[in-house]
């Protein structure tokens, strides 16, 4: 039976990988319904209560950036920023954002804009990637999936992020992709029983295709799973995963932040 490693082991690893003990990292999780944040220390331990604001109805950069600024203003003391974004991110640039508005976000240099807005160095990754960094044991091939507005995925080997794969948009049938099959709309349209039947099929596909050592399931609909999971599958919470905001600054993570240039206050 798989037993999740004690938290102190994760913290010890974080300490070895990130020696910036004075870090106060504003960590932001952008979701389809809310934008949430807290401040973490270098171990990934929250130093403040979580705070959240409603995601703008029209979630374009022009609307999301001011919401992040309002969220950040709630936390006066931080020196770095980590952001998890629901889309494909490469070198600080958003390429796709299917559950927000890809047309508005495509090729948007989000990390640069965050740094200008908050006047702090920032790192930006896919939201499932950030959750995975905060949750995995760091041993072997591990997968993080999120069941929310869409289907998020992150792949890690020995605790290091692999190149992001938008598995959610791989066609699952002639009718649609994973987002269409098990996303929030499918849950509401098909109901809990039918959605669980679909989830059994998806988990069987992941097991066959990837032969992972461990699989972690988070997101708002993770609690709706109503069947027995394999012993190497674990349900986790957003609070578990947000500590990934600290691991983004660990030396072994291949994250390419935009160049930070301090702007006069």
C-alpha atoms as an extended CHARMM CRD file, in Angstrom:
* protein
*
       265  EXT
         1         1  UNK       CA              0.0000000000        0.0000000000        0.0000000000  PROA      1               0.0000000000
         2         2  UNK       CA              1.3540000000        3.4160000000       -0.9780000000  PROA      2               0.0000000000
         3         3  UNK       CA              1.8160000000        5.8280000000        1.9200000000  PROA      3               0.0000000000
         4         4  UNK       CA              2.3300000000        9.5130000000        1.2070000000  PROA      4               0.0000000000
         5         5  UNK       CA              5.7200000000       10.6290000000        2.5780000000  PROA      5               0.0000000000
         6         6  UNK       CA              5.7350000000       12.7160000000        5.7570000000  PROA      6               0.0000000000
         7         7  UNK       CA              5.5460000000       16.4560000000        5.2170000000  PROA      7               0.0000000000
         8         8  UNK       CA              8.8780000000       17.0190000000        6.9790000000  PROA      8               0.0000000000
         9         9  UNK       CA             10.6480000000       15.0720000000        4.2280000000  PROA      9               0.0000000000
        10        10  UNK       CA              9.1590000000       17.3280000000        1.6000000000  PROA      10              0.0000000000
        11        11  UNK       CA             10.2070000000       20.3580000000        3.6250000000  PROA      11              0.0000000000
        12        12  UNK       CA             13.7570000000       19.0370000000        4.0050000000  PROA      12              0.0000000000
        13        13  UNK       CA             13.9890000000       18.5830000000        0.2520000000  PROA      13              0.0000000000
        14        14  UNK       CA             12.6540000000       22.0870000000       -0.3070000000  PROA      14              0.0000000000
        15        15  UNK       CA             15.2720000000       23.4600000000        2.0800000000  PROA      15              0.0000000000
        16        16  UNK       CA             18.0780000000       21.7180000000        0.1920000000  PROA      16              0.0000000000
        17        17  UNK       CA             16.8210000000       22.9460000000       -3.1810000000  PROA      17              0.0000000000
        18        18  UNK       CA             15.9450000000       26.5040000000       -2.1660000000  PROA      18              0.0000000000
        19        19  UNK       CA             18.3580000000       28.1300000000        0.2650000000  PROA      19              0.0000000000
        20        20  UNK       CA             16.6980000000       31.5430000000        0.0890000000  PROA      20              0.0000000000
        21        21  UNK       CA             15.4360000000       31.3860000000        3.6480000000  PROA      21              0.0000000000
        22        22  UNK       CA             14.2650000000       34.9910000000        3.5570000000  PROA      22              0.0000000000
        23        23  UNK       CA             11.8510000000       34.3630000000        0.7200000000  PROA      23              0.0000000000
        24        24  UNK       CA              8.2660000000       35.5190000000        1.0980000000  PROA      24              0.0000000000
        25        25  UNK       CA              6.6090000000       34.2160000000       -2.0400000000  PROA      25              0.0000000000
        26        26  UNK       CA              3.2150000000       35.5180000000       -3.1030000000  PROA      26              0.0000000000
        27        27  UNK       CA              1.6530000000       32.4560000000       -4.7050000000  PROA      27              0.0000000000
        28        28  UNK       CA             -1.3820000000       32.9330000000       -6.9380000000  PROA      28              0.0000000000
        29        29  UNK       CA             -3.6480000000       30.2510000000       -8.4040000000  PROA      29              0.0000000000
        30        30  UNK       CA             -5.7880000000       31.4890000000      -11.2970000000  PROA      30              0.0000000000
        31        31  UNK       CA             -8.9570000000       29.4600000000      -11.7050000000  PROA      31              0.0000000000
        32        32  UNK       CA            -12.0480000000       29.6370000000      -13.8500000000  PROA      32              0.0000000000
        33        33  UNK       CA            -14.1840000000       30.8140000000      -10.9200000000  PROA      33              0.0000000000
        34        34  UNK       CA            -11.7120000000       32.3580000000       -8.4420000000  PROA      34              0.0000000000
        35        35  UNK       CA             -8.2000000000       33.7790000000       -8.2350000000  PROA      35              0.0000000000
        36        36  UNK       CA             -6.6450000000       32.6490000000       -4.9440000000  PROA      36              0.0000000000
        37        37  UNK       CA             -3.4470000000       33.5580000000       -3.1490000000  PROA      37              0.0000000000
        38        38  UNK       CA             -1.2890000000       33.3340000000       -0.0470000000  PROA      38              0.0000000000
        39        39  UNK       CA              2.2960000000       34.1030000000        0.9610000000  PROA      39              0.0000000000
        40        40  UNK       CA              4.6740000000       31.1330000000        1.4140000000  PROA      40              0.0000000000
        41        41  UNK       CA              8.0650000000       30.8650000000        3.0610000000  PROA      41              0.0000000000
        42        42  UNK       CA             10.9520000000       29.0310000000        1.3590000000  PROA      42              0.0000000000
        43        43  UNK       CA              9.5990000000       25.7020000000        2.6570000000  PROA      43              0.0000000000
        44        44  UNK       CA              6.2180000000       26.2270000000        1.0480000000  PROA      44              0.0000000000
        45        45  UNK       CA              4.4900000000       26.8380000000        4.3870000000  PROA      45              0.0000000000
        46        46  UNK       CA              1.7220000000       29.4870000000        4.2010000000  PROA      46              0.0000000000
        47        47  UNK       CA              2.5290000000       32.5980000000        6.2240000000  PROA      47              0.0000000000
        48        48  UNK       CA             -0.8990000000       34.1540000000        5.7700000000  PROA      48              0.0000000000
        49        49  UNK       CA             -4.4990000000       33.0610000000        5.4030000000  PROA      49              0.0000000000
        50        50  UNK       CA             -5.7310000000       32.3450000000        1.9170000000  PROA      50              0.0000000000
        51        51  UNK       CA             -7.5150000000       35.1690000000        0.1450000000  PROA      51              0.0000000000
        52        52  UNK       CA             -9.5410000000       34.9250000000       -3.0290000000  PROA      52              0.0000000000
        53        53  UNK       CA            -11.3790000000       37.1050000000       -5.5020000000  PROA      53              0.0000000000
        54        54  UNK       CA            -13.8930000000       36.1900000000       -8.1720000000  PROA      54              0.0000000000
        55        55  UNK       CA            -12.3770000000       35.6150000000      -11.6060000000  PROA      55              0.0000000000
        56        56  UNK       CA            -13.6900000000       38.3590000000      -13.9350000000  PROA      56              0.0000000000
        57        57  UNK       CA            -16.6640000000       37.3590000000      -16.0800000000  PROA      57              0.0000000000
        58        58  UNK       CA            -14.6350000000       38.3910000000      -19.1110000000  PROA      58              0.0000000000
        59        59  UNK       CA            -11.2420000000       36.9280000000      -18.0930000000  PROA      59              0.0000000000
        60        60  UNK       CA             -8.9840000000       38.7960000000      -20.5190000000  PROA      60              0.0000000000
        61        61  UNK       CA             -5.5060000000       40.0390000000      -19.5020000000  PROA      61              0.0000000000
        62        62  UNK       CA             -6.9140000000       43.5560000000      -19.1260000000  PROA      62              0.0000000000
        63        63  UNK       CA             -9.3560000000       42.2730000000      -16.4940000000  PROA      63              0.0000000000
        64        64  UNK       CA             -7.2920000000       39.5560000000      -14.8110000000  PROA      64              0.0000000000
        65        65  UNK       CA             -4.2040000000       41.7040000000      -14.1730000000  PROA      65              0.0000000000
        66        66  UNK       CA             -6.0810000000       44.3160000000      -12.0650000000  PROA      66              0.0000000000
        67        67  UNK       CA             -7.6950000000       41.4560000000      -10.1140000000  PROA      67              0.0000000000
        68        68  UNK       CA             -4.2540000000       40.0150000000       -9.3460000000  PROA      68              0.0000000000
        69        69  UNK       CA             -3.0960000000       43.5020000000       -8.2740000000  PROA      69              0.0000000000
        70        70  UNK       CA             -6.0680000000       43.7750000000       -5.9130000000  PROA      70              0.0000000000
        71        71  UNK       CA             -5.2410000000       40.3270000000       -4.5230000000  PROA      71              0.0000000000
        72        72  UNK       CA             -1.5510000000       41.2240000000       -4.1230000000  PROA      72              0.0000000000
        73        73  UNK       CA             -2.4400000000       44.4530000000       -2.3040000000  PROA      73              0.0000000000
        74        74  UNK       CA             -4.0170000000       42.2710000000        0.3800000000  PROA      74              0.0000000000
        75        75  UNK       CA             -0.5110000000       40.8960000000        1.1250000000  PROA      75              0.0000000000
        76        76  UNK       CA              1.8670000000       43.8180000000        1.7930000000  PROA      76              0.0000000000
        77        77  UNK       CA              4.9980000000       41.7890000000        2.5650000000  PROA      77              0.0000000000
        78        78  UNK       CA              6.4190000000       39.5830000000       -0.2100000000  PROA      78              0.0000000000
        79        79  UNK       CA              9.5600000000       39.6060000000       -2.3460000000  PROA      79              0.0000000000
        80        80  UNK       CA              8.8290000000       37.0530000000       -5.0890000000  PROA      80              0.0000000000
        81        81  UNK       CA              5.7830000000       35.9250000000       -7.0430000000  PROA      81              0.0000000000
        82        82  UNK       CA              4.6830000000       32.5150000000       -8.3230000000  PROA      82              0.0000000000
        83        83  UNK       CA              1.5970000000       32.1210000000      -10.4950000000  PROA      83              0.0000000000
        84        84  UNK       CA             -0.2530000000       29.0390000000      -11.7060000000  PROA      84              0.0000000000
        85        85  UNK       CA             -2.1790000000       29.7170000000      -14.9190000000  PROA      85              0.0000000000
        86        86  UNK       CA             -4.8730000000       27.4900000000      -16.5350000000  PROA      86              0.0000000000
        87        87  UNK       CA             -3.2960000000       27.1290000000      -19.9530000000  PROA      87              0.0000000000
        88        88  UNK       CA             -0.1080000000       26.4030000000      -21.8320000000  PROA      88              0.0000000000
        89        89  UNK       CA              2.7920000000       28.5540000000      -20.6350000000  PROA      89              0.0000000000
        90        90  UNK       CA              6.2560000000       28.6120000000      -22.2100000000  PROA      90              0.0000000000
        91        91  UNK       CA              9.1110000000       30.8520000000      -21.0510000000  PROA      91              0.0000000000
        92        92  UNK       CA              6.6860000000       33.1530000000      -19.2640000000  PROA      92              0.0000000000
        93        93  UNK       CA              4.4270000000       33.5480000000      -22.3040000000  PROA      93              0.0000000000
        94        94  UNK       CA              0.8490000000       32.2420000000      -22.4650000000  PROA      94              0.0000000000
        95        95  UNK       CA              0.2010000000       30.2750000000      -25.6430000000  PROA      95              0.0000000000
        96        96  UNK       CA             -3.3000000000       28.9410000000      -24.9600000000  PROA      96              0.0000000000
        97        97  UNK       CA             -6.0040000000       29.4780000000      -22.3380000000  PROA      97              0.0000000000
        98        98  UNK       CA             -9.0020000000       27.3590000000      -23.4000000000  PROA      98              0.0000000000
        99        99  UNK       CA            -11.0160000000       27.8880000000      -20.2250000000  PROA      99              0.0000000000
       100       100  UNK       CA            -10.4300000000       31.6340000000      -20.0800000000  PROA      100             0.0000000000
       101       101  UNK       CA            -10.1340000000       33.0220000000      -23.6010000000  PROA      101             0.0000000000
       102       102  UNK       CA             -7.3400000000       31.7690000000      -25.8560000000  PROA      102             0.0000000000
       103       103  UNK       CA             -7.8840000000       34.5390000000      -28.4090000000  PROA      103             0.0000000000
       104       104  UNK       CA             -7.3140000000       37.2050000000      -25.7460000000  PROA      104             0.0000000000
       105       105  UNK       CA             -4.3420000000       35.4380000000      -24.1200000000  PROA      105             0.0000000000
       106       106  UNK       CA             -2.4750000000       33.9270000000      -27.0860000000  PROA      106             0.0000000000
       107       107  UNK       CA              1.2250000000       34.9520000000      -27.1140000000  PROA      107             0.0000000000
       108       108  UNK       CA              0.6990000000       37.2580000000      -24.1330000000  PROA      108             0.0000000000
       109       109  UNK       CA              3.9400000000       37.8860000000      -22.1940000000  PROA      109             0.0000000000
       110       110  UNK       CA              2.1670000000       37.3980000000      -18.8800000000  PROA      110             0.0000000000
       111       111  UNK       CA              5.2670000000       36.9760000000      -16.7180000000  PROA      111             0.0000000000
       112       112  UNK       CA              6.7240000000       40.2810000000      -17.9730000000  PROA      112             0.0000000000
       113       113  UNK       CA              3.4520000000       42.0600000000      -17.2670000000  PROA      113             0.0000000000
       114       114  UNK       CA              3.1950000000       40.5520000000      -13.7860000000  PROA      114             0.0000000000
       115       115  UNK       CA              6.6880000000       41.7880000000      -12.9440000000  PROA      115             0.0000000000
       116       116  UNK       CA              5.8950000000       45.2850000000      -14.1640000000  PROA      116             0.0000000000
       117       117  UNK       CA              2.6020000000       45.2990000000      -12.2750000000  PROA      117             0.0000000000
       118       118  UNK       CA              3.9140000000       43.9800000000       -8.9480000000  PROA      118             0.0000000000
       119       119  UNK       CA              7.5340000000       45.1610000000       -9.2230000000  PROA      119             0.0000000000
       120       120  UNK       CA              8.8070000000       41.7760000000       -8.0300000000  PROA      120             0.0000000000
       121       121  UNK       CA             10.5530000000       38.9040000000       -9.8240000000  PROA      121             0.0000000000
       122       122  UNK       CA              7.9280000000       36.3820000000      -10.9520000000  PROA      122             0.0000000000
       123       123  UNK       CA              7.6890000000       32.8290000000      -12.2490000000  PROA      123             0.0000000000
       124       124  UNK       CA              4.7370000000       31.5170000000      -14.2160000000  PROA      124             0.0000000000
       125       125  UNK       CA              3.6970000000       27.9410000000      -14.9770000000  PROA      125             0.0000000000
       126       126  UNK       CA              0.5790000000       25.9730000000      -15.7830000000  PROA      126             0.0000000000
       127       127  UNK       CA             -1.6350000000       25.6640000000      -12.6950000000  PROA      127             0.0000000000
       128       128  UNK       CA             -1.5090000000       21.8460000000      -12.6260000000  PROA      128             0.0000000000
       129       129  UNK       CA              2.2920000000       22.0180000000      -12.9060000000  PROA      129             0.0000000000
       130       130  UNK       CA              2.4630000000       24.2320000000       -9.8350000000  PROA      130             0.0000000000
       131       131  UNK       CA              0.1310000000       21.9210000000       -7.9200000000  PROA      131             0.0000000000
       132       132  UNK       CA              2.2120000000       18.9140000000       -8.8980000000  PROA      132             0.0000000000
       133       133  UNK       CA              5.3910000000       20.5600000000       -7.6600000000  PROA      133             0.0000000000
       134       134  UNK       CA              3.7910000000       21.0990000000       -4.2930000000  PROA      134             0.0000000000
       135       135  UNK       CA              2.3820000000       17.6050000000       -3.8880000000  PROA      135             0.0000000000
       136       136  UNK       CA              4.5690000000       14.8820000000       -5.3930000000  PROA      136             0.0000000000
       137       137  UNK       CA              6.8570000000       12.6850000000       -3.3000000000  PROA      137             0.0000000000
       138       138  UNK       CA              9.8230000000       13.3450000000       -5.5960000000  PROA      138             0.0000000000
       139       139  UNK       CA             10.4150000000        9.6570000000       -6.2600000000  PROA      139             0.0000000000
       140       140  UNK       CA              9.8310000000        8.1030000000       -9.6730000000  PROA      140             0.0000000000
       141       141  UNK       CA              7.3410000000        9.0640000000      -12.3770000000  PROA      141             0.0000000000
       142       142  UNK       CA              4.3780000000       10.9510000000      -10.9180000000  PROA      142             0.0000000000
       143       143  UNK       CA              1.3490000000       12.5780000000      -12.4760000000  PROA      143             0.0000000000
       144       144  UNK       CA             -0.8830000000       15.3230000000      -11.1020000000  PROA      144             0.0000000000
       145       145  UNK       CA             -4.3600000000       15.7920000000      -12.5850000000  PROA      145             0.0000000000
       146       146  UNK       CA             -6.9270000000       18.4410000000      -11.6940000000  PROA      146             0.0000000000
       147       147  UNK       CA            -10.6800000000       18.0400000000      -12.1080000000  PROA      147             0.0000000000
       148       148  UNK       CA            -12.2030000000       21.4830000000      -12.3230000000  PROA      148             0.0000000000
       149       149  UNK       CA            -13.4590000000       23.6870000000      -15.1150000000  PROA      149             0.0000000000
       150       150  UNK       CA            -11.2150000000       21.5720000000      -17.3330000000  PROA      150             0.0000000000
       151       151  UNK       CA             -8.7890000000       18.6670000000      -17.0070000000  PROA      151             0.0000000000
       152       152  UNK       CA             -5.3040000000       19.7600000000      -15.9330000000  PROA      152             0.0000000000
       153       153  UNK       CA             -2.2200000000       17.5520000000      -16.0110000000  PROA      153             0.0000000000
       154       154  UNK       CA              1.3840000000       17.7320000000      -14.8310000000  PROA      154             0.0000000000
       155       155  UNK       CA              4.1590000000       15.1710000000      -15.2520000000  PROA      155             0.0000000000
       156       156  UNK       CA              7.1950000000       14.9410000000      -12.9610000000  PROA      156             0.0000000000
       157       157  UNK       CA             10.2260000000       12.6630000000      -12.7810000000  PROA      157             0.0000000000
       158       158  UNK       CA             11.9600000000       12.4700000000       -9.3990000000  PROA      158             0.0000000000
       159       159  UNK       CA             10.2960000000       15.7480000000       -8.4360000000  PROA      159             0.0000000000
       160       160  UNK       CA             11.3980000000       17.6880000000      -11.5270000000  PROA      160             0.0000000000
       161       161  UNK       CA              8.7950000000       19.0590000000      -13.9360000000  PROA      161             0.0000000000
       162       162  UNK       CA              8.7810000000       17.5440000000      -17.4100000000  PROA      162             0.0000000000
       163       163  UNK       CA              7.7780000000       19.6420000000      -20.4350000000  PROA      163             0.0000000000
       164       164  UNK       CA              4.1010000000       20.5220000000      -20.1400000000  PROA      164             0.0000000000
       165       165  UNK       CA              1.5790000000       18.4700000000      -22.1090000000  PROA      165             0.0000000000
       166       166  UNK       CA             -1.9540000000       19.7550000000      -22.6590000000  PROA      166             0.0000000000
       167       167  UNK       CA             -3.4450000000       16.2770000000      -22.4670000000  PROA      167             0.0000000000
       168       168  UNK       CA             -6.8470000000       17.8630000000      -21.8510000000  PROA      168             0.0000000000
       169       169  UNK       CA             -7.0370000000       18.7830000000      -25.5180000000  PROA      169             0.0000000000
       170       170  UNK       CA             -5.9910000000       15.4510000000      -26.9560000000  PROA      170             0.0000000000
       171       171  UNK       CA             -9.0520000000       14.0080000000      -28.7600000000  PROA      171             0.0000000000
       172       172  UNK       CA            -10.6680000000       11.2730000000      -26.6940000000  PROA      172             0.0000000000
       173       173  UNK       CA            -13.3330000000       10.4710000000      -29.2590000000  PROA      173             0.0000000000
       174       174  UNK       CA            -14.8080000000       11.8380000000      -32.4620000000  PROA      174             0.0000000000
       175       175  UNK       CA            -16.9870000000       14.1010000000      -30.3390000000  PROA      175             0.0000000000
       176       176  UNK       CA            -14.3720000000       15.8370000000      -28.2420000000  PROA      176             0.0000000000
       177       177  UNK       CA            -11.3400000000       15.9570000000      -25.9750000000  PROA      177             0.0000000000
       178       178  UNK       CA            -10.8000000000       15.2850000000      -22.2550000000  PROA      178             0.0000000000
       179       179  UNK       CA            -12.1390000000       18.6980000000      -21.2740000000  PROA      179             0.0000000000
       180       180  UNK       CA            -15.3340000000       17.9170000000      -23.1590000000  PROA      180             0.0000000000
       181       181  UNK       CA            -15.5440000000       14.4090000000      -21.7010000000  PROA      181             0.0000000000
       182       182  UNK       CA            -14.9110000000       15.0220000000      -17.9690000000  PROA      182             0.0000000000
       183       183  UNK       CA            -14.7980000000       18.7940000000      -17.4740000000  PROA      183             0.0000000000
       184       184  UNK       CA            -17.2250000000       20.7860000000      -15.3560000000  PROA      184             0.0000000000
       185       185  UNK       CA            -19.7560000000       21.0830000000      -18.1820000000  PROA      185             0.0000000000
       186       186  UNK       CA            -19.8150000000       17.3080000000      -18.6110000000  PROA      186             0.0000000000
       187       187  UNK       CA            -20.3130000000       16.8250000000      -14.8680000000  PROA      187             0.0000000000
       188       188  UNK       CA            -23.3060000000       19.1680000000      -14.8470000000  PROA      188             0.0000000000
       189       189  UNK       CA            -24.7850000000       17.8130000000      -18.0690000000  PROA      189             0.0000000000
       190       190  UNK       CA            -24.3330000000       14.0830000000      -17.4700000000  PROA      190             0.0000000000
       191       191  UNK       CA            -24.6730000000       13.9450000000      -13.6950000000  PROA      191             0.0000000000
       192       192  UNK       CA            -22.4760000000       12.3710000000      -11.0350000000  PROA      192             0.0000000000
       193       193  UNK       CA            -23.1030000000        8.7090000000      -11.8930000000  PROA      193             0.0000000000
       194       194  UNK       CA            -22.3530000000        9.0270000000      -15.6170000000  PROA      194             0.0000000000
       195       195  UNK       CA            -19.3810000000       11.3190000000      -14.9290000000  PROA      195             0.0000000000
       196       196  UNK       CA            -17.8890000000        8.7280000000      -12.5590000000  PROA      196             0.0000000000
       197       197  UNK       CA            -18.2330000000        6.0800000000      -15.2550000000  PROA      197             0.0000000000
       198       198  UNK       CA            -16.2860000000        8.3640000000      -17.5790000000  PROA      198             0.0000000000
       199       199  UNK       CA            -13.6460000000        8.9730000000      -14.9180000000  PROA      199             0.0000000000
       200       200  UNK       CA            -13.0900000000        5.2190000000      -14.5540000000  PROA      200             0.0000000000
       201       201  UNK       CA            -12.3640000000        5.0780000000      -18.2780000000  PROA      201             0.0000000000
       202       202  UNK       CA             -9.9830000000        8.0510000000      -18.1220000000  PROA      202             0.0000000000
       203       203  UNK       CA             -8.0260000000        6.6540000000      -15.1670000000  PROA      203             0.0000000000
       204       204  UNK       CA             -7.7230000000        3.3220000000      -16.9670000000  PROA      204             0.0000000000
       205       205  UNK       CA             -6.2870000000        5.1430000000      -19.9960000000  PROA      205             0.0000000000
       206       206  UNK       CA             -3.7510000000        7.0410000000      -17.8600000000  PROA      206             0.0000000000
       207       207  UNK       CA             -2.6590000000        3.8210000000      -16.1580000000  PROA      207             0.0000000000
       208       208  UNK       CA             -2.1980000000        1.9840000000      -19.4500000000  PROA      208             0.0000000000
       209       209  UNK       CA             -0.4970000000        4.8150000000      -21.3440000000  PROA      209             0.0000000000
       210       210  UNK       CA              1.8300000000        6.2100000000      -18.6720000000  PROA      210             0.0000000000
       211       211  UNK       CA              2.5000000000        3.4150000000      -16.1610000000  PROA      211             0.0000000000
       212       212  UNK       CA              3.0270000000        6.0510000000      -13.4840000000  PROA      212             0.0000000000
       213       213  UNK       CA              4.3750000000        5.2980000000      -10.0150000000  PROA      213             0.0000000000
       214       214  UNK       CA              1.8560000000        7.6100000000       -8.3480000000  PROA      214             0.0000000000
       215       215  UNK       CA             -1.1190000000        9.6520000000       -9.4910000000  PROA      215             0.0000000000
       216       216  UNK       CA             -2.5300000000       12.6100000000       -7.5620000000  PROA      216             0.0000000000
       217       217  UNK       CA             -6.0230000000       13.9940000000       -8.1690000000  PROA      217             0.0000000000
       218       218  UNK       CA             -7.0370000000       17.5240000000       -7.1780000000  PROA      218             0.0000000000
       219       219  UNK       CA             -9.4970000000       20.1790000000       -8.2260000000  PROA      219             0.0000000000
       220       220  UNK       CA            -13.0410000000       20.9680000000       -7.2020000000  PROA      220             0.0000000000
       221       221  UNK       CA            -14.5640000000       17.7770000000       -8.5840000000  PROA      221             0.0000000000
       222       222  UNK       CA            -12.0380000000       15.3780000000       -7.0410000000  PROA      222             0.0000000000
       223       223  UNK       CA            -14.4240000000       14.9310000000       -4.1000000000  PROA      223             0.0000000000
       224       224  UNK       CA            -17.1040000000       13.6870000000       -6.5000000000  PROA      224             0.0000000000
       225       225  UNK       CA            -15.2220000000       10.4810000000       -7.3030000000  PROA      225             0.0000000000
       226       226  UNK       CA            -17.3930000000        7.6420000000       -6.0180000000  PROA      226             0.0000000000
       227       227  UNK       CA            -15.3970000000        4.4780000000       -6.7210000000  PROA      227             0.0000000000
       228       228  UNK       CA            -12.4180000000        2.7550000000       -5.1700000000  PROA      228             0.0000000000
       229       229  UNK       CA             -9.0640000000        4.0820000000       -6.3370000000  PROA      229             0.0000000000
       230       230  UNK       CA             -5.8540000000        2.1060000000       -6.7550000000  PROA      230             0.0000000000
       231       231  UNK       CA             -3.4720000000        2.2590000000       -3.7960000000  PROA      231             0.0000000000
       232       232  UNK       CA             -1.0400000000        4.5110000000       -5.7040000000  PROA      232             0.0000000000
       233       233  UNK       CA             -3.7060000000        7.1430000000       -6.4110000000  PROA      233             0.0000000000
       234       234  UNK       CA             -4.2590000000        9.9230000000       -3.8600000000  PROA      234             0.0000000000
       235       235  UNK       CA             -6.8600000000       12.6900000000       -3.5910000000  PROA      235             0.0000000000
       236       236  UNK       CA             -5.2710000000       16.0320000000       -2.6680000000  PROA      236             0.0000000000
       237       237  UNK       CA             -6.4330000000       19.5840000000       -2.0350000000  PROA      237             0.0000000000
       238       238  UNK       CA             -5.5350000000       22.9560000000       -3.5260000000  PROA      238             0.0000000000
       239       239  UNK       CA             -4.0310000000       23.8570000000       -0.1660000000  PROA      239             0.0000000000
       240       240  UNK       CA             -1.7050000000       20.8580000000       -0.5020000000  PROA      240             0.0000000000
       241       241  UNK       CA             -0.6060000000       21.9480000000       -3.9470000000  PROA      241             0.0000000000
       242       242  UNK       CA             -0.0980000000       25.6650000000       -3.4910000000  PROA      242             0.0000000000
       243       243  UNK       CA              3.2810000000       25.0270000000       -1.8170000000  PROA      243             0.0000000000
       244       244  UNK       CA              4.4820000000       24.4280000000       -5.3830000000  PROA      244             0.0000000000
       245       245  UNK       CA              4.8290000000       28.1990000000       -5.5430000000  PROA      245             0.0000000000
       246       246  UNK       CA              7.9460000000       27.8480000000       -3.3740000000  PROA      246             0.0000000000
       247       247  UNK       CA              9.3480000000       24.9580000000       -5.3790000000  PROA      247             0.0000000000
       248       248  UNK       CA              9.2030000000       27.0720000000       -8.5370000000  PROA      248             0.0000000000
       249       249  UNK       CA             12.1930000000       28.9020000000       -7.0980000000  PROA      249             0.0000000000
       250       250  UNK       CA             14.1720000000       25.7220000000       -6.3480000000  PROA      250             0.0000000000
       251       251  UNK       CA             17.4240000000       25.4290000000       -8.2840000000  PROA      251             0.0000000000
       252       252  UNK       CA             16.5090000000       22.0950000000       -9.8910000000  PROA      252             0.0000000000
       253       253  UNK       CA             13.3640000000       23.3400000000      -11.6480000000  PROA      253             0.0000000000
       254       254  UNK       CA             13.8070000000       24.2020000000      -15.3510000000  PROA      254             0.0000000000
       255       255  UNK       CA             11.6310000000       27.3070000000      -15.2320000000  PROA      255             0.0000000000
       256       256  UNK       CA             12.6220000000       30.1930000000      -17.4960000000  PROA      256             0.0000000000
       257       257  UNK       CA             11.3170000000       33.4250000000      -15.9450000000  PROA      257             0.0000000000
       258       258  UNK       CA             11.2860000000       36.6840000000      -17.8060000000  PROA      258             0.0000000000
       259       259  UNK       CA             14.1590000000       39.0550000000      -17.0290000000  PROA      259             0.0000000000
       260       260  UNK       CA             13.1780000000       41.1510000000      -14.0420000000  PROA      260             0.0000000000
       261       261  UNK       CA             13.8290000000       44.8780000000      -14.2000000000  PROA      261             0.0000000000
       262       262  UNK       CA             12.8850000000       46.8220000000      -11.0850000000  PROA      262             0.0000000000
       263       263  UNK       CA             10.6070000000       49.7650000000      -11.7220000000  PROA      263             0.0000000000
       264       264  UNK       CA             10.5140000000       52.8680000000       -9.4990000000  PROA      264             0.0000000000
       265       265  UNK       CA              7.7070000000       52.6790000000       -6.9620000000  PROA      265             0.0000000000
